[in-house]
Amino acid sequence: MAIRVGDKAPEILGYDQNGIRIKLSRFRGKKLAIYFYPKDNTGGCTAEACSLRDGYGELQKAGYEVLGVSRDSAKSHRLFIEQHNLPFNLIVDMEARLHEQFGVLAEKTMFGHKYTGTRRQTFLIDENGVVEKIIEKVNTKDHARQILMIQQFNDSIIQ
């Protein structure tokens, strides 16, 4: 069953591009934006990663850390990070375990062939590890601002 708003995110998130195990508890007390994307170094995925890179300082000021997740290899992630100067880690999920937990796999069609691909989605997780919001329609070119606007909206409701 896919993770929904109000659910606790899994403790074990996987391994990053350097083989370091990433746990949810590492981010306790901070908000976390976990974004799932189809493939390193493709147009939309690069635009999204660069938007998050360019807005990373503002995201951190708002209390967020960022993690990207795709089914690419650690080597691919390291090159992607290097080529685009990404300041956050990318989780290697080649077996799609985290994809399955978060429910981001979907049947897609390319050139008439069906395959299982990644739905581009971002999960905003609060300081206690609970999913606060799921962004299903990601604006790849302005994703950092999209997250910040959601946060500002949520803050205005609380006040």
DSSP file (Angstrom, degrees, kcal/mol; ACC not computed):
  #  RESIDUE AA STRUCTURE BP1 BP2  ACC     N-H-->O    O-->H-N    N-H-->O    O-->H-N    TCO  KAPPA ALPHA  PHI   PSI    X-CA   Y-CA   Z-CA
    1    1 A M              0   0    0      0, 0.0   102,-0.1     0, 0.0     3,-0.1   0.000 360.0 360.0 360.0 133.5    0.0    0.0    0.0
    2    2 A A        -     0   0    0      1,-0.1   100,-0.2   100,-0.1     2,-0.2  -0.307 360.0-100.4 -70.8 149.3    1.4    3.4   -1.0
    3    3 A I        -     0   0    0     98,-1.1     2,-0.3     4,-0.0    -1,-0.1  -0.473  45.0-170.0 -68.8 138.3    2.3    6.0    1.6
    4    4 A R    >   -     0   0    0     -2,-0.2     3,-2.2     4,-0.1   127,-0.3  -0.768  36.5 -69.1-124.5 169.8   -0.3    8.7    2.0
    5    5 A V  T 3  S+     0   0    0      1,-0.3   127,-0.2    -2,-0.3     3,-0.1  -0.390 123.1  29.7 -57.3 133.7   -0.6   12.1    3.8
    6    6 A G  T 3  S+     0   0    0    125,-3.0    -1,-0.3     1,-0.4     2,-0.2   0.196  94.7 118.3  97.0 -14.6   -0.5   11.4    7.5
    7    7 A D  S <  S-     0   0    0     -3,-2.2   124,-3.1   124,-0.1    -1,-0.4  -0.521  70.2-112.5 -82.4 152.2    1.6    8.3    7.3
    8    8 A K  B     -A  130   0A   0    122,-0.2   122,-0.2    -2,-0.2   121,-0.1  -0.675  33.9-121.3 -78.6 135.0    5.0    7.9    8.9
    9    9 A A        -     0   0    0    120,-3.2     4,-0.1    -2,-0.4    -1,-0.1  -0.425  39.1 -88.8 -72.6 154.3    7.7    7.7    6.3
   10   10 A P        -     0   0    0      0, 0.0    14,-0.2     0, 0.0    -1,-0.1  -0.346  27.1-135.1 -65.9 146.0    9.9    4.5    6.4
   11   11 A E  S    S+     0   0    0      1,-0.1    13,-3.0    12,-0.1     2,-0.7   0.925  93.9  57.9 -66.6 -46.4   13.0    4.7    8.7
   12   12 A I  E     +B   23   0B   0     11,-0.2    11,-0.2     1,-0.2    -1,-0.1  -0.785  58.8 171.0 -92.3 115.2   15.3    3.1    6.1
   13   13 A L  E     -     0   0B   0      9,-2.5     2,-0.3    -2,-0.7    10,-0.2   0.704  46.2-111.2 -95.5 -23.4   15.4    5.2    3.0
   14   14 A G  E     -B   22   0B   0      8,-1.1     8,-3.8    83,-0.1     2,-0.4  -0.926  44.4 -42.7 131.5-155.6   18.2    3.4    1.2
   15   15 A Y  E     -BC  21  92B   0     77,-0.7    77,-3.0    -2,-0.3     6,-0.2  -0.918  48.2-135.1-118.8 141.8   21.8    4.2    0.3
   16   16 A D  E >   - C   0  91B   0      4,-2.4     3,-2.0    -2,-0.4    75,-0.2  -0.128  43.7 -79.1 -84.7-173.1   23.1    7.4   -1.3
   17   17 A Q  T 3  S+     0   0    0     73,-0.7    61,-0.2     1,-0.3    74,-0.1   0.648 131.5  49.4 -62.4 -17.6   25.5    7.9   -4.2
   18   18 A N  T 3  S-     0   0    0      2,-0.1    -1,-0.3    59,-0.1     3,-0.1   0.287 120.8-103.5-105.4   8.1   28.4    7.1   -1.9
   19   19 A G  S <  S+     0   0    0     -3,-2.0     2,-0.4     1,-0.3    -2,-0.1   0.621  72.8 145.1  81.4  12.8   27.0    4.0   -0.4
   20   20 A I        -     0   0    0      1,-0.1    -4,-2.4     0, 0.0    -1,-0.3  -0.729  53.4-118.4 -88.1 130.4   26.0    5.6    2.9
   21   21 A R  E     -B   15   0B   0     -2,-0.4     2,-0.6    -6,-0.2    -6,-0.3  -0.488  25.8-149.2 -70.1 129.8   22.8    4.3    4.5
   22   22 A I  E     -B   14   0B   0     -8,-3.8    -9,-2.5    -2,-0.3    -8,-1.1  -0.897  15.4-174.4-106.7 122.7   20.2    7.0    4.8
   23   23 A K  E >   -B   12   0B   0     -2,-0.6     3,-1.1   -11,-0.2     4,-0.3  -0.889  31.7-130.3-115.5 147.1   17.8    6.8    7.7
   24   24 A L  G >  S+     0   0    0    -13,-3.0     3,-2.4    -2,-0.4     4,-0.2   0.869 106.0  66.1 -59.1 -38.5   14.8    9.1    8.3
   25   25 A S  G >  S+     0   0    0      1,-0.3     3,-1.4   -14,-0.3    -1,-0.2   0.733  85.7  71.7 -60.9 -21.9   15.9    9.6   11.9
   26   26 A R  G <  S+     0   0    0     -3,-1.1    -1,-0.3     1,-0.3    -2,-0.2   0.758 101.6  45.2 -61.3 -24.4   19.0   11.5   10.6
   27   27 A F  G X  S+     0   0    0     -3,-2.4     3,-2.6    -4,-0.3    -1,-0.3   0.280  78.9 142.4-105.2   8.5   16.6   14.3    9.7
   28   28 A R  T <  S+     0   0    0     -3,-1.4   100,-0.2     1,-0.3    99,-0.1  -0.248  72.3  24.9 -54.0 134.2   14.6   14.4   12.9
   29   29 A G  T 3  S+     0   0    0     98,-2.2     2,-0.3     1,-0.3    -1,-0.3   0.333 113.1  84.4  90.3  -6.6   13.7   18.0   13.8
   30   30 A K  S <  S-     0   0    0     -3,-2.6    -1,-0.3    97,-0.3    99,-0.3  -0.872  79.6-116.0-122.1 157.8   14.0   19.0   10.1
   31   31 A K  E     -d   64   0B   0     32,-2.8    34,-1.8    -2,-0.3     2,-0.4  -0.609  31.1-151.3 -85.4 155.0   11.5   18.9    7.3
   32   32 A L  E     -dE  65 125B   0     93,-2.5    93,-3.2    32,-0.2     2,-0.6  -0.993  13.6-160.2-135.1 131.3   12.4   16.7    4.4
   33   33 A A  E     -dE  66 124B   0     32,-2.8    34,-2.5    -2,-0.4     2,-0.7  -0.943  13.2-172.5-107.6 110.9   11.5   16.9    0.7
   34   34 A I  E     -dE  67 123B   0     89,-2.5    89,-2.9    -2,-0.6     2,-0.5  -0.916   7.8-169.0-104.3 115.5   12.0   13.5   -0.9
   35   35 A Y  E     -dE  68 122B   0     32,-2.7    34,-2.4    -2,-0.7     2,-0.4  -0.906  10.3-153.6-112.6 133.0   11.5   13.8   -4.7
   36   36 A F  E     +dE  69 121B   0     85,-3.2    85,-0.9    -2,-0.5    34,-0.2  -0.847  20.2 173.9-100.0 134.3   11.2   10.9   -7.0
   37   37 A Y        -     0   0    0     32,-2.3    34,-0.3    -2,-0.4     3,-0.1  -0.971  34.2-123.1-141.3 154.3   12.3   11.4  -10.6
   38   38 A P  S    S-     0   0    0      0, 0.0    33,-0.5     0, 0.0     2,-0.3   0.918  78.8  -6.1 -68.2 -47.6   12.7    9.1  -13.6
   39   39 A K    >   -     0   0    0     31,-0.1     3,-0.9    32,-0.1     6,-0.2  -0.978  63.9-108.4-160.3 135.8   16.3    9.4  -14.8
   40   40 A D  T 3  S+     0   0    0     -2,-0.3     3,-0.1     1,-0.2     6,-0.1  -0.287  99.5  13.6 -57.9 145.0   19.6   11.3  -14.2
   41   41 A N  T 3  S+     0   0    0      1,-0.2     2,-0.3     2,-0.1    -1,-0.2   0.777  90.8 127.6  58.6  34.1   20.7   13.7  -16.9
   42   42 A T  S <> S-     0   0    0     -3,-0.9     4,-2.9     1,-0.1     5,-0.3  -0.806  71.9-101.7-110.2 163.0   17.4   13.9  -18.8
   43   43 A G  H  > S+     0   0    0     -2,-0.3     4,-2.3     1,-0.2     5,-0.2   0.912 115.9  34.2 -51.3 -62.3   15.7   17.2  -19.6
   44   44 A G  H  > S+     0   0    0      1,-0.2     4,-2.4     2,-0.2    -1,-0.2   0.870 119.5  51.4 -65.1 -37.9   12.9   17.4  -17.0
   45   45 A C  H  > S+     0   0    0      2,-0.2     4,-2.4     1,-0.2    -1,-0.2   0.879 111.3  47.4 -69.1 -37.5   15.0   15.6  -14.3
   46   46 A T  H  X S+     0   0    0     -4,-2.9     4,-2.6     2,-0.2     5,-0.2   0.917 111.6  50.7 -68.6 -42.8   17.9   18.0  -14.8
   47   47 A A  H  X S+     0   0    0     -4,-2.3     4,-2.1    -5,-0.3    -2,-0.2   0.918 112.6  47.2 -59.7 -43.5   15.6   21.0  -14.7
   48   48 A E  H  X S+     0   0    0     -4,-2.4     4,-2.2     2,-0.2    -2,-0.2   0.939 113.0  47.3 -64.6 -47.6   14.0   19.8  -11.5
   49   49 A A  H  X S+     0   0    0     -4,-2.4     4,-2.3     1,-0.2    -2,-0.2   0.897 113.0  49.3 -61.6 -40.6   17.4   19.0   -9.8
   50   50 A C  H  X S+     0   0    0     -4,-2.6     4,-2.9     2,-0.2    -1,-0.2   0.855 108.5  53.1 -69.9 -34.2   18.8   22.4  -10.8
   51   51 A S  H  X S+     0   0    0     -4,-2.1     4,-1.9    89,-0.4    -1,-0.2   0.927 111.8  45.7 -62.6 -44.0   15.7   24.2   -9.5
   52   52 A L  H  < S+     0   0    0     -4,-2.2     4,-0.3     2,-0.2    -2,-0.2   0.876 113.3  50.4 -67.6 -36.6   16.2   22.4   -6.1
   53   53 A R  H >< S+     0   0    0     -4,-2.3     3,-1.1     1,-0.2     4,-0.4   0.946 111.6  47.1 -62.6 -48.6   19.9   23.3   -6.2
   54   54 A D  H 3< S+     0   0    0     -4,-2.9     3,-0.2     1,-0.3    -2,-0.2   0.808 119.8  39.5 -66.5 -29.8   19.2   26.9   -7.0
   55   55 A G  T 3X S+     0   0    0     -4,-1.9     4,-2.6    -5,-0.2    -1,-0.3   0.309  84.6 106.2 -99.2   8.2   16.6   27.2   -4.2
   56   56 A Y  H <> S+     0   0    0     -3,-1.1     4,-2.6    -4,-0.3     5,-0.2   0.871  76.6  52.9 -59.2 -41.1   18.5   25.0   -1.7
   57   57 A G  H  > S+     0   0    0     -4,-0.4     4,-2.1    -3,-0.2    -1,-0.2   0.924 112.5  44.7 -60.5 -45.0   19.5   27.9    0.5
   58   58 A E  H  > S+     0   0    0      2,-0.2     4,-1.7     1,-0.2    -2,-0.2   0.885 111.7  53.0 -67.1 -38.5   15.9   29.1    0.8
   59   59 A L  H  <>S+     0   0    0     -4,-2.6     5,-2.9     1,-0.2    -2,-0.2   0.918 109.6  48.8 -62.4 -42.3   14.7   25.5    1.4
   60   60 A Q  H ><5S+     0   0    0     -4,-2.6     3,-1.8     3,-0.2    -2,-0.2   0.900 107.5  54.4 -64.3 -40.0   17.2   25.1    4.2
   61   61 A K  H 3<5S+     0   0    0     -4,-2.1    -1,-0.2     1,-0.3    -2,-0.2   0.847 106.3  53.1 -60.2 -32.7   16.1   28.5    5.7
   62   62 A A  T 3<5S-     0   0    0     -4,-1.7    -1,-0.3    -5,-0.1    -2,-0.2   0.431 128.9-101.6 -81.9   0.7   12.5   27.1    5.7
   63   63 A G  T < 5S+     0   0    0     -3,-1.8   -32,-2.8     1,-0.3     2,-0.3   0.540  76.4 137.1  96.0   7.9   13.8   24.0    7.6
   64   64 A Y  E   < -d   31   0B   0     -5,-2.9     2,-0.3   -34,-0.2    -1,-0.3  -0.639  36.2-167.6 -95.4 145.6   14.0   21.6    4.7
   65   65 A E  E     -d   32   0B   0    -34,-1.8   -32,-2.8    -2,-0.3     2,-0.4  -0.848  22.4-138.5-111.1 159.7   16.6   19.0    3.6
   66   66 A V  E     +d   33   0B   0     -2,-0.3    23,-0.6   -34,-0.2     2,-0.4  -0.961  20.3 179.1-125.7 138.0   16.3   17.5    0.1
   67   67 A L  E     -df  34  89B   0    -34,-2.5   -32,-2.7    -2,-0.4     2,-0.3  -0.997  13.1-154.3-133.6 132.4   16.8   13.9   -1.1
   68   68 A G  E     -df  35  90B   0     21,-2.0    23,-3.7    -2,-0.4     2,-0.4  -0.794   9.5-163.6-101.6 150.7   16.3   12.8   -4.7
   69   69 A V  E     +df  36  91B   0    -34,-2.4   -32,-2.3    -2,-0.3     2,-0.3  -0.992  20.2 144.8-137.5 128.1   15.4    9.2   -5.5
   70   70 A S  E     - f   0  92B   0     21,-1.6    23,-1.8    -2,-0.4   -31,-0.1  -0.918  55.8-108.0-146.3 176.8   15.7    7.4   -8.9
   71   71 A R  S    S+     0   0    0    -33,-0.5    21,-0.1   -34,-0.3   -32,-0.1   0.217  78.9 118.2 -93.0  15.2   16.4    3.9  -10.1
   72   72 A D        -     0   0    0     19,-0.2    21,-0.4     1,-0.1    22,-0.2  -0.334  69.7 -97.7 -76.4 163.9   19.8    5.0  -11.4
   73   73 A S     >  -     0   0    0     19,-0.1     4,-2.3     1,-0.1     5,-0.1  -0.246  29.9-107.9 -76.5 166.3   23.1    3.6  -10.2
   74   74 A A  H  > S+     0   0    0      2,-0.2     4,-2.7     1,-0.2     5,-0.2   0.898 121.6  53.3 -60.6 -41.4   25.4    5.2   -7.6
   75   75 A K  H  > S+     0   0    0      2,-0.2     4,-2.2     1,-0.2    -1,-0.2   0.925 108.6  48.8 -61.2 -45.5   27.9    6.0  -10.4
   76   76 A S  H  > S+     0   0    0      1,-0.2     4,-2.4     2,-0.2    -1,-0.2   0.913 111.9  49.7 -60.6 -43.2   25.2    7.7  -12.4
   77   77 A H  H  X S+     0   0    0     -4,-2.3     4,-2.8     2,-0.2     5,-0.2   0.916 108.7  51.8 -62.4 -43.8   24.1    9.7   -9.3
   78   78 A R  H  X S+     0   0    0     -4,-2.7     4,-2.5     1,-0.2    -1,-0.2   0.920 112.2  46.1 -60.7 -43.1   27.7   10.8   -8.6
   79   79 A L  H  X S+     0   0    0     -4,-2.2     4,-3.1     2,-0.2     5,-0.2   0.905 112.1  51.0 -65.2 -41.3   28.1   12.0  -12.2
   80   80 A F  H  X S+     0   0    0     -4,-2.4     4,-1.6     2,-0.2    -2,-0.2   0.921 112.4  46.4 -61.4 -45.5   24.8   13.8  -12.1
   81   81 A I  H  X>S+     0   0    0     -4,-2.8     5,-1.6     2,-0.2     4,-0.8   0.923 115.7  46.2 -62.2 -45.8   25.7   15.5   -8.8
   82   82 A E  H ><5S+     0   0    0     -4,-2.5     3,-0.7    -5,-0.2    -2,-0.2   0.935 112.2  49.1 -63.4 -49.0   29.1   16.5  -10.1
   83   83 A Q  H 3<5S+     0   0    0     -4,-3.1    -1,-0.2     1,-0.2    -2,-0.2   0.809 123.7  30.7 -62.9 -31.3   27.9   17.8  -13.5
   84   84 A H  H 3<5S-     0   0    0     -4,-1.6    -1,-0.2    -5,-0.2    -2,-0.2   0.279 102.5-121.9-116.5  10.0   25.2   19.9  -11.9
   85   85 A N  T <<5 -     0   0    0     -4,-0.8    -3,-0.2    -3,-0.7    -4,-0.1   0.893  39.8-172.9  54.6  46.3   26.8   20.9   -8.6
   86   86 A L      < -     0   0    0     -5,-1.6    -1,-0.2    -6,-0.2   -36,-0.1  -0.573  18.4-158.4 -76.9 130.8   23.9   19.4   -6.6
   87   87 A P        +     0   0    0      0, 0.0     2,-0.3     0, 0.0    -1,-0.1   0.321  68.9  66.6 -91.5   8.3   24.2   20.1   -2.8
   88   88 A F  S    S-     0   0    0    -23,-0.1     2,-0.1    -7,-0.0   -21,-0.1  -0.833  84.8 -99.5-127.9 164.7   22.0   17.2   -1.7
   89   89 A N  E     - f   0  67B   0    -23,-0.6   -21,-2.0    -2,-0.3     2,-0.4  -0.459  22.8-145.4 -84.6 154.2   22.2   13.4   -1.8
   90   90 A L  E     - f   0  68B   0    -23,-0.2   -73,-0.7    -2,-0.1     2,-0.4  -0.982  15.7-134.9-119.1 130.2   20.5   11.1   -4.3
   91   91 A I  E     -Cf  16  69B   0    -23,-3.7   -21,-1.6    -2,-0.4     2,-0.6  -0.691  12.1-134.7 -88.3 134.0   19.3    7.7   -3.2
   92   92 A V  E     +Cf  15  70B   0    -77,-3.0   -77,-0.7    -2,-0.4   -21,-0.2  -0.778  32.2 165.2 -86.0 122.0   20.0    4.7   -5.3
   93   93 A D    >   +     0   0    0    -23,-1.8     3,-1.9    -2,-0.6     6,-0.2  -0.355  11.7 150.4-135.3  53.7   16.9    2.6   -5.7
   94   94 A M  T 3  S+     0   0    0      1,-0.3   -23,-0.1   -22,-0.2    -1,-0.1   0.790  78.1  48.6 -60.7 -30.3   17.7    0.3   -8.6
   95   95 A E  T 3  S-     0   0    0     -3,-0.1    -1,-0.3     1,-0.0   -24,-0.1   0.426 107.9-128.6 -90.7   1.4   15.4   -2.5   -7.2
   96   96 A A    <>  +     0   0    0     -3,-1.9     4,-2.2   -26,-0.1     5,-0.1   0.720  62.5 139.0  62.4  26.8   12.6    0.1   -6.8
   97   97 A R  H  > S+     0   0    0      2,-0.2     4,-2.3     1,-0.2     5,-0.1   0.946  76.5  41.1 -64.8 -47.7   11.9   -0.8   -3.1
   98   98 A L  H  > S+     0   0    0      2,-0.2     4,-2.4     1,-0.2     5,-0.2   0.891 112.1  56.6 -68.1 -38.2   11.5    2.8   -2.0
   99   99 A H  H  >>S+     0   0    0      1,-0.2     5,-2.3     2,-0.2     4,-0.9   0.923 109.4  46.6 -55.0 -45.5    9.5    3.5   -5.2
  100  100 A E  H  <5S+     0   0    0     -4,-2.2     3,-0.5     2,-0.2    -2,-0.2   0.921 110.2  52.2 -65.1 -44.4    7.1    0.7   -4.2
  101  101 A Q  H  <5S+     0   0    0     -4,-2.3   -98,-1.1     1,-0.2    -1,-0.2   0.896 115.9  40.5 -59.2 -40.5    6.8    1.9   -0.6
  102  102 A F  H  <5S-     0   0    0     -4,-2.4    -1,-0.2  -100,-0.2    -2,-0.2   0.555 109.2-125.6 -87.0  -8.5    5.9    5.4   -1.8
  103  103 A G  T  <5 +     0   0    0     -4,-0.9    -3,-0.2    -3,-0.5    -4,-0.1   0.876  65.5 134.1  71.4  38.3    3.7    4.2   -4.6
  104  104 A V      < +     0   0    0     -5,-2.3    15,-3.8    -6,-0.1     2,-0.3   0.339  34.8 104.7-105.0   7.4    5.4    6.1   -7.4
  105  105 A L  E     +H  118   0C   0     -6,-0.4     2,-0.3    13,-0.2    13,-0.2  -0.705  45.5 168.5 -86.8 140.4    5.7    3.3  -10.0
  106  106 A A  E     -H  117   0C   0     11,-2.6    11,-3.2    -2,-0.3     2,-0.4  -0.990  40.9-101.5-148.5 153.3    3.2    3.5  -12.9
  107  107 A E  E     +H  116   0C   0     -2,-0.3     2,-0.3     9,-0.2     9,-0.2  -0.651  47.6 178.8 -75.9 129.1    2.6    1.9  -16.2
  108  108 A K  E     -H  115   0C   0      7,-3.5     7,-2.5    -2,-0.4     2,-0.4  -0.832  20.7-137.8-127.2 165.6    3.8    4.2  -18.9
  109  109 A T  E     +H  114   0C   0     -2,-0.3     2,-0.4     5,-0.2     5,-0.2  -0.993  18.4 175.9-129.1 131.9    4.0    4.0  -22.7
  110  110 A M  E >  S-H  113   0C   0      3,-2.7     3,-2.1    -2,-0.4    -2,-0.0  -0.978  76.2 -15.1-136.3 123.6    6.9    5.1  -25.0
  111  111 A F  T 3  S-     0   0    0     -2,-0.4     3,-0.1     1,-0.3    -1,-0.1   0.857 129.5 -53.2  53.5  38.4    6.8    4.6  -28.7
  112  112 A G  T 3  S+     0   0    0      1,-0.2     2,-0.5     0, 0.0    -1,-0.3   0.391 114.7 115.8  82.1  -3.3    3.9    2.1  -28.3
  113  113 A H  E <   -H  110   0C   0     -3,-2.1    -3,-2.7     2,-0.0     2,-0.3  -0.855  58.0-139.7-103.3 133.3    5.8    0.0  -25.7
  114  114 A K  E     +H  109   0C   0     -2,-0.5     2,-0.3    -5,-0.2    -5,-0.2  -0.677  31.2 158.6 -89.2 142.9    4.5   -0.3  -22.2
  115  115 A Y  E     -H  108   0C   0     -7,-2.5    -7,-3.5    -2,-0.3     2,-0.6  -0.964  45.0-100.3-153.3 165.6    6.9   -0.3  -19.2
  116  116 A T  E     +H  107   0C   0     -2,-0.3    -9,-0.2    -9,-0.2     2,-0.2  -0.849  52.2 167.5 -94.4 120.4    6.9    0.4  -15.5
  117  117 A G  E     -H  106   0C   0    -11,-3.2   -11,-2.6    -2,-0.6     2,-0.5  -0.694  37.2 -87.9-127.1 178.1    8.3    3.9  -14.9
  118  118 A T  E     -H  105   0C   0     -2,-0.2     2,-0.5   -13,-0.2   -13,-0.2  -0.757  28.9-139.8 -92.8 128.9    8.6    6.5  -12.1
  119  119 A R        -     0   0    0    -15,-3.8     2,-0.8    -2,-0.5   -83,-0.1  -0.768  28.9-118.9 -81.1 128.6    5.8    9.0  -11.5
  120  120 A R        +     0   0    0     -2,-0.5    18,-0.5    16,-0.1     2,-0.3  -0.597  56.3 147.4 -72.5 110.1    7.5   12.3  -10.7
  121  121 A Q  E     -E   36   0B   0    -85,-0.9   -85,-3.2    -2,-0.8     2,-0.4  -0.981  36.8-147.1-144.4 154.4    6.3   13.2   -7.2
  122  122 A T  E     -EG  35 135B   0     13,-1.8    13,-3.3    -2,-0.3     2,-0.5  -0.987   7.8-154.6-125.8 135.4    7.6   14.9   -4.1
  123  123 A F  E     -EG  34 134B   0    -89,-2.9   -89,-2.5    -2,-0.4     2,-0.6  -0.940   6.6-153.3-110.5 121.3    6.8   14.0   -0.6
  124  124 A L  E     -EG  33 133B   0      9,-3.1     8,-3.2    -2,-0.5     9,-1.5  -0.857  16.1-167.2 -97.1 121.2    7.0   16.7    2.1
  125  125 A I  E     -EG  32 131B   0    -93,-3.2   -93,-2.5    -2,-0.6     6,-0.2  -0.899  11.7-132.1-115.6 134.5    7.8   15.2    5.4
  126  126 A D    >   -     0   0    0      4,-3.0     3,-2.0    -2,-0.4   -96,-0.2  -0.087  37.8 -86.5 -79.3-178.7    7.5   17.1    8.7
  127  127 A E  T 3  S+     0   0    0      1,-0.3   -98,-2.2   -98,-0.2   -97,-0.3   0.653 127.3  52.5 -63.7 -17.4   10.0   17.2   11.6
  128  128 A N  T 3  S-     0   0    0   -100,-0.2    -1,-0.3     2,-0.2  -100,-0.1   0.315 121.7-101.7-102.3   6.6    8.5   14.1   13.1
  129  129 A G  S <  S+     0   0    0     -3,-2.0  -120,-3.2     1,-0.3     2,-0.4   0.654  77.2 135.8  86.2  15.8    8.8   12.0   10.0
  130  130 A V  B     -A    8   0A   0   -122,-0.2    -4,-3.0  -125,-0.0     2,-0.4  -0.822  61.6-113.0-102.0 135.8    5.1   12.2    8.9
  131  131 A V  E     +G  125   0B   0   -124,-3.1  -125,-3.0    -2,-0.4    -6,-0.3  -0.532  36.3 175.3 -68.8 119.0    4.1   12.9    5.3
  132  132 A E  E     +     0   0B   0     -8,-3.2     2,-0.3    -2,-0.4    -7,-0.2   0.799  62.7   1.5 -92.4 -36.9    2.5   16.4    5.3
  133  133 A K  E     -G  124   0B   0     -9,-1.5    -9,-3.1  -129,-0.1     2,-0.5  -0.995  54.0-148.4-155.9 145.1    1.9   16.8    1.6
  134  134 A I  E     -G  123   0B   0     -2,-0.3     2,-0.8   -11,-0.2   -11,-0.2  -0.984  13.8-151.4-119.0 121.3    2.4   15.0   -1.7
  135  135 A I  E     +G  122   0B   0    -13,-3.3   -13,-1.8    -2,-0.5     3,-0.2  -0.826  22.2 169.3 -93.3 110.3    3.1   17.1   -4.8
  136  136 A E        +     0   0    0     -2,-0.8     2,-0.7     1,-0.2    -1,-0.2   0.706  69.5  54.2 -95.0 -23.5    1.7   15.1   -7.7
  137  137 A K  S    S-     0   0    0    -15,-0.1     2,-0.3     2,-0.0    -1,-0.2  -0.799  80.1-166.5-113.3  88.4    2.0   17.8  -10.4
  138  138 A V        -     0   0    0     -2,-0.7     2,-1.0   -18,-0.5     3,-0.1  -0.571  18.6-144.9 -80.4 132.2    5.7   18.9  -10.1
  139  139 A N    >   -     0   0    0     -2,-0.3     3,-1.1     1,-0.2     7,-0.2  -0.832  17.2-166.5 -91.6  97.3    6.8   22.0  -11.9
  140  140 A T  G >  S+     0   0    0     -2,-1.0     3,-0.6     1,-0.3   -89,-0.4   0.846  82.1  48.6 -59.8 -37.0   10.3   20.8  -12.9
  141  141 A K  G 3  S+     0   0    0      1,-0.2    -1,-0.3    -3,-0.1     3,-0.1   0.668 127.7  23.6 -78.9 -15.2   11.6   24.3  -13.8
  142  142 A D  G <> S+     0   0    0     -3,-1.1     4,-1.9     1,-0.1    -1,-0.2  -0.129  77.2 133.5-141.3  39.5   10.5   25.9  -10.5
  143  143 A H  H <> S+     0   0    0     -3,-0.6     4,-2.2     1,-0.2     5,-0.2   0.864  70.3  55.9 -68.0 -37.4   10.2   23.1   -8.1
  144  144 A A  H  > S+     0   0    0      1,-0.2     4,-2.4     2,-0.2    -1,-0.2   0.940 110.7  45.4 -59.7 -46.4   12.0   24.8   -5.2
  145  145 A R  H  > S+     0   0    0      1,-0.2     4,-2.6     2,-0.2    -1,-0.2   0.865 108.6  57.6 -65.5 -35.3    9.6   27.7   -5.3
  146  146 A Q  H  X S+     0   0    0     -4,-1.9     4,-1.7    -7,-0.2    -1,-0.2   0.921 109.3  44.9 -59.5 -44.7    6.6   25.3   -5.6
  147  147 A I  H  X S+     0   0    0     -4,-2.2     4,-2.3     2,-0.2    -2,-0.2   0.923 113.4  50.1 -64.7 -45.2    7.7   23.6   -2.3
  148  148 A L  H  X S+     0   0    0     -4,-2.4     4,-2.7     1,-0.2    -2,-0.2   0.871 108.4  52.5 -64.5 -36.9    8.3   27.0   -0.6
  149  149 A M  H  X S+     0   0    0     -4,-2.6     4,-2.3     2,-0.2    -1,-0.2   0.894 109.2  49.6 -66.3 -39.1    4.9   28.3   -1.7
  150  150 A I  H  X S+     0   0    0     -4,-1.7     4,-2.6     2,-0.2    -2,-0.2   0.916 111.8  49.2 -63.3 -42.5    3.2   25.2   -0.2
  151  151 A Q  H  X S+     0   0    0     -4,-2.3     4,-2.6     2,-0.2    -2,-0.2   0.919 110.7  49.2 -63.5 -43.7    5.1   25.7    3.0
  152  152 A Q  H  X S+     0   0    0     -4,-2.7     4,-2.1     2,-0.2    -1,-0.2   0.895 111.4  50.2 -62.7 -39.7    4.1   29.4    3.2
  153  153 A F  H  X S+     0   0    0     -4,-2.3     4,-1.6     2,-0.2    -2,-0.2   0.932 111.6  47.7 -63.0 -46.4    0.5   28.5    2.6
  154  154 A N  H  X S+     0   0    0     -4,-2.6     4,-1.8     1,-0.2    -2,-0.2   0.898 111.3  51.2 -61.5 -41.1    0.7   25.9    5.4
  155  155 A D  H  X S+     0   0    0     -4,-2.6     4,-1.7     1,-0.2    -1,-0.2   0.879 107.6  52.9 -63.8 -38.2    2.3   28.4    7.7
  156  156 A S  H  < S+     0   0    0     -4,-2.1    -1,-0.2     1,-0.2    -2,-0.2   0.828 107.7  51.5 -69.1 -30.6   -0.4   31.0    7.0
  157  157 A I  H  < S+     0   0    0     -4,-1.6    -1,-0.2     1,-0.2    -2,-0.2   0.891 108.9  50.6 -69.6 -39.8   -3.1   28.5    7.9
  158  158 A I  H  <        0   0    0     -4,-1.8    -2,-0.2     1,-0.3    -1,-0.2   0.853 360.0 360.0 -67.3 -35.0   -1.5   27.6   11.2
  159  159 A Q     <        0   0    0     -4,-1.7    -1,-0.3    -5,-0.1    -2,-0.2   0.478 360.0 360.0 -77.6 360.0   -1.2   31.3   12.2
